[in-house]
Amino acid sequence: MLPHQERVVAERSELGIKLAKLVEFIGAGDKFLHLSVAEQARLRRQQAYMTAYLNVLDERIGAFAA
């Protein structure tokens, strides 16, 4: 694997960990539900953007073999 490809794989791994923690926080309930409605919406939007970003990285990694 080329160095730039290794960096993309590492970035995907780090993002996956951060996204999993965010999903866990949102799903855990208590702390999340005590946030303002506006902050909850921002975190949900952040989750959506991170998921989309993760999907793009997955596509890029999938294209490495092509």
PDB file of N, H, CA, C and O in Angstrom:
ATOM      1  N   MET A   1       0.849  -1.178   0.000  1.00  0.00           N
ATOM      2  CA  MET A   1       0.000   0.000   0.000  1.00  0.00           C
ATOM      3  C   MET A   1       0.899   1.247   0.000  1.00  0.00           C
ATOM      4  O   MET A   1       1.903   1.301   0.710  1.00  0.00           O
ATOM      5  N   LEU A   2       0.533   2.208  -0.778  1.00  0.00           N
ATOM      6  H   LEU A   2      -0.283   2.165  -1.354  1.00  0.00           H
ATOM      7  CA  LEU A   2       1.298   3.449  -0.884  1.00  0.00           C
ATOM      8  C   LEU A   2       1.084   4.326   0.360  1.00  0.00           C
ATOM      9  O   LEU A   2       0.063   4.205   1.037  1.00  0.00           O
ATOM     10  N   PRO A   3       2.040   5.199   0.656  1.00  0.00           N
ATOM     11  CA  PRO A   3       1.924   6.034   1.865  1.00  0.00           C
ATOM     12  C   PRO A   3       0.627   6.840   1.943  1.00  0.00           C
ATOM     13  O   PRO A   3       0.019   6.919   3.011  1.00  0.00           O
ATOM     14  N   HIS A   4       0.198   7.432   0.841  1.00  0.00           N
ATOM     15  H   HIS A   4       0.692   7.367  -0.027  1.00  0.00           H
ATOM     16  CA  HIS A   4      -1.030   8.232   0.901  1.00  0.00           C
ATOM     17  C   HIS A   4      -2.247   7.331   1.138  1.00  0.00           C
ATOM     18  O   HIS A   4      -3.226   7.757   1.752  1.00  0.00           O
ATOM     19  N   GLN A   5      -2.187   6.104   0.657  1.00  0.00           N
ATOM     20  H   GLN A   5      -1.393   5.759   0.158  1.00  0.00           H
ATOM     21  CA  GLN A   5      -3.279   5.163   0.900  1.00  0.00           C
ATOM     22  C   GLN A   5      -3.309   4.743   2.365  1.00  0.00           C
ATOM     23  O   GLN A   5      -4.380   4.608   2.955  1.00  0.00           O
ATOM     24  N   GLU A   6      -2.147   4.540   2.942  1.00  0.00           N
ATOM     25  H   GLU A   6      -1.276   4.650   2.463  1.00  0.00           H
ATOM     26  CA  GLU A   6      -2.067   4.206   4.367  1.00  0.00           C
ATOM     27  C   GLU A   6      -2.648   5.331   5.226  1.00  0.00           C
ATOM     28  O   GLU A   6      -3.306   5.081   6.236  1.00  0.00           O
ATOM     29  N   ARG A   7      -2.392   6.578   4.806  1.00  0.00           N
ATOM     30  H   ARG A   7      -1.858   6.781   3.985  1.00  0.00           H
ATOM     31  CA  ARG A   7      -2.946   7.721   5.557  1.00  0.00           C
ATOM     32  C   ARG A   7      -4.467   7.745   5.476  1.00  0.00           C
ATOM     33  O   ARG A   7      -5.134   8.069   6.459  1.00  0.00           O
ATOM     34  N   VAL A   8      -5.020   7.406   4.320  1.00  0.00           N
ATOM     35  H   VAL A   8      -4.478   7.142   3.522  1.00  0.00           H
ATOM     36  CA  VAL A   8      -6.481   7.374   4.172  1.00  0.00           C
ATOM     37  C   VAL A   8      -7.060   6.281   5.057  1.00  0.00           C
ATOM     38  O   VAL A   8      -8.082   6.490   5.710  1.00  0.00           O
ATOM     39  N   VAL A   9      -6.417   5.114   5.085  1.00  0.00           N
ATOM     40  H   VAL A   9      -5.586   4.944   4.555  1.00  0.00           H
ATOM     41  CA  VAL A   9      -6.889   4.011   5.931  1.00  0.00           C
ATOM     42  C   VAL A   9      -6.822   4.411   7.404  1.00  0.00           C
ATOM     43  O   VAL A   9      -7.748   4.123   8.163  1.00  0.00           O
ATOM     44  N   ALA A  10      -5.749   5.066   7.814  1.00  0.00           N
ATOM     45  H   ALA A  10      -4.997   5.300   7.198  1.00  0.00           H
ATOM     46  CA  ALA A  10      -5.621   5.522   9.202  1.00  0.00           C
ATOM     47  C   ALA A  10      -6.690   6.562   9.527  1.00  0.00           C
ATOM     48  O   ALA A  10      -7.291   6.531  10.601  1.00  0.00           O
ATOM     49  N   GLU A  11      -6.919   7.476   8.597  1.00  0.00           N
ATOM     50  H   GLU A  11      -6.430   7.502   7.725  1.00  0.00           H
ATOM     51  CA  GLU A  11      -7.945   8.510   8.797  1.00  0.00           C
ATOM     52  C   GLU A  11      -9.314   7.872   8.958  1.00  0.00           C
ATOM     53  O   GLU A  11     -10.108   8.289   9.802  1.00  0.00           O
ATOM     54  N   ARG A  12      -9.591   6.846   8.135  1.00  0.00           N
ATOM     55  H   ARG A  12      -8.946   6.507   7.450  1.00  0.00           H
ATOM     56  CA  ARG A  12     -10.877   6.153   8.210  1.00  0.00           C
ATOM     57  C   ARG A  12     -11.034   5.470   9.570  1.00  0.00           C
ATOM     58  O   ARG A  12     -12.108   5.500  10.171  1.00  0.00           O
ATOM     59  N   SER A  13      -9.960   4.861  10.038  1.00  0.00           N
ATOM     60  H   SER A  13      -9.088   4.837   9.549  1.00  0.00           H
ATOM     61  CA  SER A  13      -9.992   4.186  11.333  1.00  0.00           C
ATOM     62  C   SER A  13     -10.277   5.172  12.460  1.00  0.00           C
ATOM     63  O   SER A  13     -11.128   4.920  13.313  1.00  0.00           O
ATOM     64  N   GLU A  14      -9.564   6.289  12.459  1.00  0.00           N
ATOM     65  H   GLU A  14      -8.872   6.493  11.767  1.00  0.00           H
ATOM     66  CA  GLU A  14      -9.761   7.311  13.497  1.00  0.00           C
ATOM     67  C   GLU A  14     -11.173   7.882  13.454  1.00  0.00           C
ATOM     68  O   GLU A  14     -11.805   8.076  14.492  1.00  0.00           O
ATOM     69  N   LEU A  15     -11.658   8.146  12.251  1.00  0.00           N
ATOM     70  H   LEU A  15     -11.145   7.987  11.408  1.00  0.00           H
ATOM     71  CA  LEU A  15     -13.013   8.680  12.113  1.00  0.00           C
ATOM     72  C   LEU A  15     -14.041   7.663  12.592  1.00  0.00           C
ATOM     73  O   LEU A  15     -15.019   8.027  13.245  1.00  0.00           O
ATOM     74  N   GLY A  16     -13.824   6.388  12.271  1.00  0.00           N
ATOM     75  H   GLY A  16     -13.029   6.092  11.741  1.00  0.00           H
ATOM     76  CA  GLY A  16     -14.741   5.339  12.715  1.00  0.00           C
ATOM     77  C   GLY A  16     -14.846   5.274  14.230  1.00  0.00           C
ATOM     78  O   GLY A  16     -15.933   5.088  14.777  1.00  0.00           O
ATOM     79  N   ILE A  17     -13.719   5.426  14.902  1.00  0.00           N
ATOM     80  H   ILE A  17     -12.836   5.576  14.458  1.00  0.00           H
ATOM     81  CA  ILE A  17     -13.712   5.413  16.372  1.00  0.00           C
ATOM     82  C   ILE A  17     -14.476   6.617  16.915  1.00  0.00           C
ATOM     83  O   ILE A  17     -15.299   6.475  17.819  1.00  0.00           O
ATOM     84  N   LYS A  18     -14.205   7.796  16.369  1.00  0.00           N
ATOM     85  H   LYS A  18     -13.536   7.911  15.634  1.00  0.00           H
ATOM     86  CA  LYS A  18     -14.894   9.011  16.826  1.00  0.00           C
ATOM     87  C   LYS A  18     -16.392   8.930  16.566  1.00  0.00           C
ATOM     88  O   LYS A  18     -17.200   9.328  17.405  1.00  0.00           O
ATOM     89  N   LEU A  19     -16.754   8.413  15.403  1.00  0.00           N
ATOM     90  H   LEU A  19     -16.098   8.090  14.721  1.00  0.00           H
ATOM     91  CA  LEU A  19     -18.175   8.288  15.069  1.00  0.00           C
ATOM     92  C   LEU A  19     -18.863   7.305  16.003  1.00  0.00           C
ATOM     93  O   LEU A  19     -19.978   7.560  16.459  1.00  0.00           O
ATOM     94  N   ALA A  20     -18.218   6.195  16.289  1.00  0.00           N
ATOM     95  H   ALA A  20     -17.312   5.988  15.919  1.00  0.00           H
ATOM     96  CA  ALA A  20     -18.796   5.212  17.209  1.00  0.00           C
ATOM     97  C   ALA A  20     -19.043   5.824  18.588  1.00  0.00           C
ATOM     98  O   ALA A  20     -20.067   5.558  19.217  1.00  0.00           O
ATOM     99  N   LYS A  21     -18.103   6.641  19.049  1.00  0.00           N
ATOM    100  H   LYS A  21     -17.272   6.857  18.538  1.00  0.00           H
ATOM    101  CA  LYS A  21     -18.271   7.303  20.350  1.00  0.00           C
ATOM    102  C   LYS A  21     -19.421   8.299  20.316  1.00  0.00           C
ATOM    103  O   LYS A  21     -20.174   8.414  21.283  1.00  0.00           O
ATOM    104  N   LEU A  22     -19.560   9.014  19.214  1.00  0.00           N
ATOM    105  H   LEU A  22     -18.948   8.921  18.428  1.00  0.00           H
ATOM    106  CA  LEU A  22     -20.661   9.967  19.090  1.00  0.00           C
ATOM    107  C   LEU A  22     -22.000   9.238  19.053  1.00  0.00           C
ATOM    108  O   LEU A  22     -22.952   9.652  19.714  1.00  0.00           O
ATOM    109  N   VAL A  23     -22.075   8.169  18.293  1.00  0.00           N
ATOM    110  H   VAL A  23     -21.301   7.833  17.756  1.00  0.00           H
ATOM    111  CA  VAL A  23     -23.307   7.375  18.216  1.00  0.00           C
ATOM    112  C   VAL A  23     -23.663   6.832  19.600  1.00  0.00           C
ATOM    113  O   VAL A  23     -24.828   6.846  19.999  1.00  0.00           O
ATOM    114  N   GLU A  24     -22.656   6.358  20.325  1.00  0.00           N
ATOM    115  H   GLU A  24     -21.710   6.347  20.001  1.00  0.00           H
ATOM    116  CA  GLU A  24     -22.887   5.851  21.680  1.00  0.00           C
ATOM    117  C   GLU A  24     -23.403   6.962  22.595  1.00  0.00           C
ATOM    118  O   GLU A  24     -24.330   6.743  23.375  1.00  0.00           O
ATOM    119  N   PHE A  25     -22.811   8.143  22.502  1.00  0.00           N
ATOM    120  H   PHE A  25     -22.058   8.321  21.869  1.00  0.00           H
ATOM    121  CA  PHE A  25     -23.243   9.273  23.329  1.00  0.00           C
ATOM    122  C   PHE A  25     -24.690   9.646  23.025  1.00  0.00           C
ATOM    123  O   PHE A  25     -25.488   9.856  23.939  1.00  0.00           O
ATOM    124  N   ILE A  26     -25.021   9.725  21.751  1.00  0.00           N
ATOM    125  H   ILE A  26     -24.372   9.554  21.009  1.00  0.00           H
ATOM    126  CA  ILE A  26     -26.382  10.095  21.360  1.00  0.00           C
ATOM    127  C   ILE A  26     -27.371   9.030  21.824  1.00  0.00           C
ATOM    128  O   ILE A  26     -28.470   9.349  22.278  1.00  0.00           O
ATOM    129  N   GLY A  27     -26.977   7.778  21.708  1.00  0.00           N
ATOM    130  H   GLY A  27     -26.084   7.519  21.340  1.00  0.00           H
ATOM    131  CA  GLY A  27     -27.878   6.684  22.074  1.00  0.00           C
ATOM    132  C   GLY A  27     -27.974   6.417  23.561  1.00  0.00           C
ATOM    133  O   GLY A  27     -28.925   5.781  24.017  1.00  0.00           O
ATOM    134  N   ALA A  28     -27.001   6.894  24.325  1.00  0.00           N
ATOM    135  H   ALA A  28     -26.229   7.410  23.955  1.00  0.00           H
ATOM    136  CA  ALA A  28     -26.966   6.610  25.759  1.00  0.00           C
ATOM    137  C   ALA A  28     -28.123   7.259  26.501  1.00  0.00           C
ATOM    138  O   ALA A  28     -28.603   6.727  27.502  1.00  0.00           O
ATOM    139  N   GLY A  29     -28.568   8.404  26.011  1.00  0.00           N
ATOM    140  H   GLY A  29     -28.178   8.836  25.197  1.00  0.00           H
ATOM    141  CA  GLY A  29     -29.759   9.006  26.597  1.00  0.00           C
ATOM    142  C   GLY A  29     -29.542  10.157  27.534  1.00  0.00           C
ATOM    143  O   GLY A  29     -29.618  11.314  27.121  1.00  0.00           O
ATOM    144  N   ASP A  30     -29.272   9.867  28.800  1.00  0.00           N
ATOM    145  H   ASP A  30     -29.211   8.927  29.136  1.00  0.00           H
ATOM    146  CA  ASP A  30     -29.316  10.887  29.847  1.00  0.00           C
ATOM    147  C   ASP A  30     -28.573  12.183  29.524  1.00  0.00           C
ATOM    148  O   ASP A  30     -29.183  13.252  29.477  1.00  0.00           O
ATOM    149  N   LYS A  31     -27.285  12.096  29.307  1.00  0.00           N
ATOM    150  H   LYS A  31     -26.789  11.228  29.345  1.00  0.00           H
ATOM    151  CA  LYS A  31     -26.514  13.322  29.053  1.00  0.00           C
ATOM    152  C   LYS A  31     -26.983  14.008  27.780  1.00  0.00           C
ATOM    153  O   LYS A  31     -27.130  15.229  27.735  1.00  0.00           O
ATOM    154  N   PHE A  32     -27.216  13.208  26.748  1.00  0.00           N
ATOM    155  H   PHE A  32     -27.096  12.216  26.784  1.00  0.00           H
ATOM    156  CA  PHE A  32     -27.653  13.774  25.471  1.00  0.00           C
ATOM    157  C   PHE A  32     -29.003  14.465  25.616  1.00  0.00           C
ATOM    158  O   PHE A  32     -29.197  15.568  25.104  1.00  0.00           O
ATOM    159  N   LEU A  33     -29.926  13.827  26.307  1.00  0.00           N
ATOM    160  H   LEU A  33     -29.769  12.931  26.723  1.00  0.00           H
ATOM    161  CA  LEU A  33     -31.272  14.382  26.448  1.00  0.00           C
ATOM    162  C   LEU A  33     -31.302  15.638  27.319  1.00  0.00           C
ATOM    163  O   LEU A  33     -32.258  16.411  27.254  1.00  0.00           O
ATOM    164  N   HIS A  34     -30.274  15.845  28.125  1.00  0.00           N
ATOM    165  H   HIS A  34     -29.498  15.217  28.178  1.00  0.00           H
ATOM    166  CA  HIS A  34     -30.218  17.053  28.946  1.00  0.00           C
ATOM    167  C   HIS A  34     -29.634  18.246  28.189  1.00  0.00           C
ATOM    168  O   HIS A  34     -29.631  19.368  28.695  1.00  0.00           O
ATOM    169  N   LEU A  35     -29.148  18.001  26.993  1.00  0.00           N
ATOM    170  H   LEU A  35     -29.151  17.089  26.582  1.00  0.00           H
ATOM    171  CA  LEU A  35     -28.662  19.100  26.159  1.00  0.00           C
ATOM    172  C   LEU A  35     -29.848  19.851  25.559  1.00  0.00           C
ATOM    173  O   LEU A  35     -30.959  19.327  25.480  1.00  0.00           O
ATOM    174  N   SER A  36     -29.595  21.061  25.148  1.00  0.00           N
ATOM    175  H   SER A  36     -28.693  21.487  25.213  1.00  0.00           H
ATOM    176  CA  SER A  36     -30.660  21.825  24.495  1.00  0.00           C
ATOM    177  C   SER A  36     -31.059  21.130  23.192  1.00  0.00           C
ATOM    178  O   SER A  36     -30.286  20.363  22.618  1.00  0.00           O
ATOM    179  N   VAL A  37     -32.254  21.406  22.748  1.00  0.00           N
ATOM    180  H   VAL A  37     -32.883  22.029  23.214  1.00  0.00           H
ATOM    181  CA  VAL A  37     -32.736  20.828  21.496  1.00  0.00           C
ATOM    182  C   VAL A  37     -31.829  21.249  20.342  1.00  0.00           C
ATOM    183  O   VAL A  37     -31.563  20.460  19.435  1.00  0.00           O
ATOM    184  N   ALA A  38     -31.363  22.478  20.378  1.00  0.00           N
ATOM    185  H   ALA A  38     -31.579  23.119  21.115  1.00  0.00           H
ATOM    186  CA  ALA A  38     -30.474  22.973  19.322  1.00  0.00           C
ATOM    187  C   ALA A  38     -29.156  22.194  19.310  1.00  0.00           C
ATOM    188  O   ALA A  38     -28.656  21.836  18.243  1.00  0.00           O
ATOM    189  N   GLU A  39     -28.596  21.932  20.489  1.00  0.00           N
ATOM    190  H   GLU A  39     -29.002  22.223  21.355  1.00  0.00           H
ATOM    191  CA  GLU A  39     -27.336  21.180  20.559  1.00  0.00           C
ATOM    192  C   GLU A  39     -27.543  19.731  20.135  1.00  0.00           C
ATOM    193  O   GLU A  39     -26.678  19.151  19.478  1.00  0.00           O
ATOM    194  N   GLN A  40     -28.667  19.143  20.500  1.00  0.00           N
ATOM    195  H   GLN A  40     -29.370  19.614  21.034  1.00  0.00           H
ATOM    196  CA  GLN A  40     -28.975  17.786  20.044  1.00  0.00           C
ATOM    197  C   GLN A  40     -29.025  17.738  18.518  1.00  0.00           C
ATOM    198  O   GLN A  40     -28.514  16.805  17.899  1.00  0.00           O
ATOM    199  N   ALA A  41     -29.636  18.736  17.931  1.00  0.00           N
ATOM    200  H   ALA A  41     -30.051  19.494  18.434  1.00  0.00           H
ATOM    201  CA  ALA A  41     -29.744  18.796  16.472  1.00  0.00           C
ATOM    202  C   ALA A  41     -28.364  18.939  15.837  1.00  0.00           C
ATOM    203  O   ALA A  41     -28.081  18.317  14.813  1.00  0.00           O
ATOM    204  N   ARG A  42     -27.505  19.759  16.445  1.00  0.00           N
ATOM    205  H   ARG A  42     -27.735  20.263  17.277  1.00  0.00           H
ATOM    206  CA  ARG A  42     -26.149  19.930  15.912  1.00  0.00           C
ATOM    207  C   ARG A  42     -25.373  18.614  15.967  1.00  0.00           C
ATOM    208  O   ARG A  42     -24.670  18.264  15.019  1.00  0.00           O
ATOM    209  N   LEU A  43     -25.501  17.892  17.071  1.00  0.00           N
ATOM    210  H   LEU A  43     -26.072  18.176  17.841  1.00  0.00           H
ATOM    211  CA  LEU A  43     -24.797  16.615  17.197  1.00  0.00           C
ATOM    212  C   LEU A  43     -25.329  15.578  16.206  1.00  0.00           C
ATOM    213  O   LEU A  43     -24.562  14.794  15.647  1.00  0.00           O
ATOM    214  N   ARG A  44     -26.631  15.581  15.996  1.00  0.00           N
ATOM    215  H   ARG A  44     -27.254  16.218  16.450  1.00  0.00           H
ATOM    216  CA  ARG A  44     -27.201  14.657  14.998  1.00  0.00           C
ATOM    217  C   ARG A  44     -26.716  15.021  13.596  1.00  0.00           C
ATOM    218  O   ARG A  44     -26.432  14.144  12.780  1.00  0.00           O
ATOM    219  N   ARG A  45     -26.627  16.308  13.329  1.00  0.00           N
ATOM    220  H   ARG A  45     -26.859  17.021  13.991  1.00  0.00           H
ATOM    221  CA  ARG A  45     -26.124  16.756  12.025  1.00  0.00           C
ATOM    222  C   ARG A  45     -24.652  16.377  11.882  1.00  0.00           C
ATOM    223  O   ARG A  45     -24.219  15.947  10.813  1.00  0.00           O
ATOM    224  N   GLN A  46     -23.884  16.537  12.962  1.00  0.00           N
ATOM    225  H   GLN A  46     -24.236  16.887  13.830  1.00  0.00           H
ATOM    226  CA  GLN A  46     -22.480  16.139  12.948  1.00  0.00           C
ATOM    227  C   GLN A  46     -22.360  14.646  12.663  1.00  0.00           C
ATOM    228  O   GLN A  46     -21.496  14.224  11.894  1.00  0.00           O
ATOM    229  N   GLN A  47     -23.221  13.855  13.279  1.00  0.00           N
ATOM    230  H   GLN A  47     -23.922  14.198  13.903  1.00  0.00           H
ATOM    231  CA  GLN A  47     -23.212  12.408  13.049  1.00  0.00           C
ATOM    232  C   GLN A  47     -23.467  12.099  11.568  1.00  0.00           C
ATOM    233  O   GLN A  47     -22.802  11.244  10.983  1.00  0.00           O
ATOM    234  N   ALA A  48     -24.413  12.786  10.983  1.00  0.00           N
ATOM    235  H   ALA A  48     -24.954  13.480  11.458  1.00  0.00           H
ATOM    236  CA  ALA A  48     -24.736  12.560   9.567  1.00  0.00           C
ATOM    237  C   ALA A  48     -23.553  12.920   8.679  1.00  0.00           C
ATOM    238  O   ALA A  48     -23.231  12.186   7.745  1.00  0.00           O
ATOM    239  N   TYR A  49     -22.901  14.051   8.965  1.00  0.00           N
ATOM    240  H   TYR A  49     -23.163  14.648   9.724  1.00  0.00           H
ATOM    241  CA  TYR A  49     -21.745  14.466   8.170  1.00  0.00           C
ATOM    242  C   TYR A  49     -20.580  13.493   8.335  1.00  0.00           C
ATOM    243  O   TYR A  49     -19.899  13.152   7.368  1.00  0.00           O
ATOM    244  N   MET A  50     -20.362  13.055   9.563  1.00  0.00           N
ATOM    245  H   MET A  50     -20.915  13.331  10.349  1.00  0.00           H
ATOM    246  CA  MET A  50     -19.276  12.108   9.799  1.00  0.00           C
ATOM    247  C   MET A  50     -19.545  10.784   9.085  1.00  0.00           C
ATOM    248  O   MET A  50     -18.626  10.166   8.549  1.00  0.00           O
ATOM    249  N   THR A  51     -20.787  10.358   9.080  1.00  0.00           N
ATOM    250  H   THR A  51     -21.534  10.860   9.516  1.00  0.00           H
ATOM    251  CA  THR A  51     -21.152   9.123   8.383  1.00  0.00           C
ATOM    252  C   THR A  51     -20.918   9.264   6.889  1.00  0.00           C
ATOM    253  O   THR A  51     -20.396   8.351   6.250  1.00  0.00           O
ATOM    254  N   ALA A  52     -21.300  10.400   6.334  1.00  0.00           N
ATOM    255  H   ALA A  52     -21.725  11.142   6.854  1.00  0.00           H
ATOM    256  CA  ALA A  52     -21.083  10.639   4.908  1.00  0.00           C
ATOM    257  C   ALA A  52     -19.583  10.659   4.597  1.00  0.00           C
ATOM    258  O   ALA A  52     -19.154  10.095   3.590  1.00  0.00           O
ATOM    259  N   TYR A  53     -18.802  11.292   5.436  1.00  0.00           N
ATOM    260  H   TYR A  53     -19.151  11.751   6.254  1.00  0.00           H
ATOM    261  CA  TYR A  53     -17.353  11.362   5.269  1.00  0.00           C
ATOM    262  C   TYR A  53     -16.753   9.959   5.319  1.00  0.00           C
ATOM    263  O   TYR A  53     -15.898   9.610   4.504  1.00  0.00           O
ATOM    264  N   LEU A  54     -17.211   9.156   6.288  1.00  0.00           N
ATOM    265  H   LEU A  54     -17.905   9.440   6.950  1.00  0.00           H
ATOM    266  CA  LEU A  54     -16.750   7.776   6.417  1.00  0.00           C
ATOM    267  C   LEU A  54     -17.061   6.992   5.144  1.00  0.00           C
ATOM    268  O   LEU A  54     -16.232   6.213   4.673  1.00  0.00           O
ATOM    269  N   ASN A  55     -18.230   7.192   4.600  1.00  0.00           N
ATOM    270  H   ASN A  55     -18.904   7.824   4.982  1.00  0.00           H
ATOM    271  CA  ASN A  55     -18.621   6.499   3.369  1.00  0.00           C
ATOM    272  C   ASN A  55     -17.713   6.877   2.205  1.00  0.00           C
ATOM    273  O   ASN A  55     -17.350   6.022   1.397  1.00  0.00           O
ATOM    274  N   VAL A  56     -17.349   8.147   2.115  1.00  0.00           N
ATOM    275  H   VAL A  56     -17.644   8.842   2.771  1.00  0.00           H
ATOM    276  CA  VAL A  56     -16.438   8.587   1.054  1.00  0.00           C
ATOM    277  C   VAL A  56     -15.069   7.930   1.231  1.00  0.00           C
ATOM    278  O   VAL A  56     -14.468   7.469   0.261  1.00  0.00           O
ATOM    279  N   LEU A  57     -14.586   7.890   2.459  1.00  0.00           N
ATOM    280  H   LEU A  57     -15.075   8.264   3.247  1.00  0.00           H
ATOM    281  CA  LEU A  57     -13.304   7.233   2.706  1.00  0.00           C
ATOM    282  C   LEU A  57     -13.375   5.752   2.349  1.00  0.00           C
ATOM    283  O   LEU A  57     -12.422   5.207   1.793  1.00  0.00           O
ATOM    284  N   ASP A  58     -14.482   5.101   2.658  1.00  0.00           N
ATOM    285  H   ASP A  58     -15.256   5.544   3.110  1.00  0.00           H
ATOM    286  CA  ASP A  58     -14.664   3.689   2.276  1.00  0.00           C
ATOM    287  C   ASP A  58     -14.622   3.524   0.758  1.00  0.00           C
ATOM    288  O   ASP A  58     -14.022   2.576   0.250  1.00  0.00           O
ATOM    289  N   GLU A  59     -15.253   4.436   0.043  1.00  0.00           N
ATOM    290  H   GLU A  59     -15.741   5.206   0.455  1.00  0.00           H
ATOM    291  CA  GLU A  59     -15.223   4.391  -1.428  1.00  0.00           C
ATOM    292  C   GLU A  59     -13.799   4.549  -1.937  1.00  0.00           C
ATOM    293  O   GLU A  59     -13.363   3.823  -2.830  1.00  0.00           O
ATOM    294  N   ARG A  60     -13.084   5.499  -1.363  1.00  0.00           N
ATOM    295  H   ARG A  60     -13.438   6.089  -0.637  1.00  0.00           H
ATOM    296  CA  ARG A  60     -11.690   5.724  -1.789  1.00  0.00           C
ATOM    297  C   ARG A  60     -10.840   4.495  -1.525  1.00  0.00           C
ATOM    298  O   ARG A  60     -10.050   4.093  -2.378  1.00  0.00           O
ATOM    299  N   ILE A  61     -10.994   3.896  -0.355  1.00  0.00           N
ATOM    300  H   ILE A  61     -11.637   4.223   0.338  1.00  0.00           H
ATOM    301  CA  ILE A  61     -10.230   2.702  -0.015  1.00  0.00           C
ATOM    302  C   ILE A  61     -10.594   1.558  -0.956  1.00  0.00           C
ATOM    303  O   ILE A  61      -9.724   0.808  -1.399  1.00  0.00           O
ATOM    304  N   GLY A  62     -11.872   1.430  -1.256  1.00  0.00           N
ATOM    305  H   GLY A  62     -12.579   2.039  -0.896  1.00  0.00           H
ATOM    306  CA  GLY A  62     -12.312   0.404  -2.198  1.00  0.00           C
ATOM    307  C   GLY A  62     -11.723   0.581  -3.581  1.00  0.00           C
ATOM    308  O   GLY A  62     -11.505  -0.393  -4.301  1.00  0.00           O
ATOM    309  N   ALA A  63     -11.467   1.813  -3.950  1.00  0.00           N
ATOM    310  H   ALA A  63     -11.644   2.605  -3.365  1.00  0.00           H
ATOM    311  CA  ALA A  63     -10.905   2.103  -5.276  1.00  0.00           C
ATOM    312  C   ALA A  63      -9.401   1.840  -5.337  1.00  0.00           C
ATOM    313  O   ALA A  63      -8.830   1.791  -6.426  1.00  0.00           O
ATOM    314  N   PHE A  64      -8.754   1.671  -4.186  1.00  0.00           N
ATOM    315  H   PHE A  64      -9.218   1.711  -3.301  1.00  0.00           H
ATOM    316  CA  PHE A  64      -7.312   1.402  -4.187  1.00  0.00           C
ATOM    317  C   PHE A  64      -6.992   0.135  -4.965  1.00  0.00           C
ATOM    318  O   PHE A  64      -5.989   0.072  -5.675  1.00  0.00           O
ATOM    319  N   ALA A  65      -7.840  -0.863  -4.831  1.00  0.00           N
ATOM    320  H   ALA A  65      -8.655  -0.812  -4.254  1.00  0.00           H
ATOM    321  CA  ALA A  65      -7.586  -2.160  -5.472  1.00  0.00           C
ATOM    322  C   ALA A  65      -7.903  -2.122  -6.970  1.00  0.00           C
ATOM    323  O   ALA A  65      -7.457  -2.984  -7.726  1.00  0.00           O
ATOM    324  N   ALA A  66      -8.666  -1.128  -7.386  1.00  0.00           N
ATOM    325  H   ALA A  66      -9.028  -0.427  -6.771  1.00  0.00           H
ATOM    326  CA  ALA A  66      -9.089  -1.074  -8.794  1.00  0.00           C
ATOM    327  C   ALA A  66      -8.006  -0.608  -9.723  1.00  0.00           C
ATOM    328  O   ALA A  66      -8.226  -0.517 -10.931  1.00  0.00           O
TER     329      ALA A  66
END
